[in-house]
Amino acid sequence: MKTKKQLLFRDAFLCLVMALFFISAISYMVLNLSIFNPFTGAFKDFSFLDLYYSEKMAPLKPTNNIILVNVEHADRFQIQELLVKIQEQKPKVIGMDIIFKEQKDSFVDSLLQEQLTKPNVITAKAYLDDTWDYNFFNRQKVEKSGYTNLNFNSTENVIRKFQGYKSINDTLQASLATTLVSFYKGSSWPSEKIRKKLKDENTINFVGNMDSFMTLSLEECMMAEEIPGMKDKIVLLGYLGNPHGSATDIEDKFFTPLNAKSAGKSPPDMFGVVIHANIIQMMLTDTYFTAVPKWVSIICAIILAYFGLVFFMWYNRKSSASYTLIKKISQLAITVMLLWFSLWLYKNKVVFSPEIVIAFLIISVEFIGLYILISKKLNTKYKWKSFFFYD
């Protein structure tokens, strides 16, 4: 005959199994039925990482080794003039977040091509609709180019992750940021460990928006006699609004965790070239996030939910009068603690999503009442032994 303690642990396990079946069924329905699409879309666009940045918990620091130059809506002749001006400042490497897809004026194109084929210029390409978009002159010669795709998952609207290397059509391709950093640091970078890490999706460690980087408008760059700050630096050319830094210009702008509104409607907050700059800065400083695998979160959730069930089942029988109040207070306290813990981990460059653990803990405990009802019926009909009916 089982002891009271054995029955408690068994009942907690059976209640947990019931909760797991329910959670699995609901998850399947939400993910696979179109009626739930608005809800899944809303949840996909939210992450506690957004709260970490939007509430200024991340220390945003200015950088001095990356300079951004706004090309605005300049024509090709102006851009080649800009490149000549920048090369005079002797930067270590120049990155182009622009693709000149089609040929136009042959004379101007030849001048532009001359600048874009300089040894220290890294050009852009993009993988769109299963095909590559290259500059008009280098469709075959692309070793000095990197893809500018920020998100290969088109269902996600917020840019939180990036992939430094991606296998496309059985060929390992490098991102623009990866190619630039490799040129800047030399052939010894990346190490095998970093290369392996960059083949997976990584959470971007944002250092800030435009205010964290030295930015120059096209006019500022062309009017300056010299720009000493560019020497031996990474110079990125891309679109930064027209006029320069315009908050209302949403061309080539994306949603990021730095958005002032972590929930609700808001305009995109960061230009694509600034996101590339954040990725480059993270690579230069080796300040990567470490992600807690999803399976680890699930195991932690199951273990915590089980011991939570043991405690609340015991308390339910010990003091049924105050059980509901204590349960609700405990659920709230545990939720707050887990959120605080996840934000603390973010601060220490560890990505842990507490949603799974919170859901398991809250939902499983709510099944205690149903389990008692089922046990009562089984006890009446089949003399089912349970912790709740143990004398």
Order of alpha helices (4+ residues) and beta strands (2+ residues): alpha-alpha-alpha-beta-alpha-beta-alpha-beta-beta-beta-beta-beta-beta-alpha-alpha-beta-beta-alpha-beta-beta-beta-alpha-beta-alpha-alpha-beta-alpha-alpha
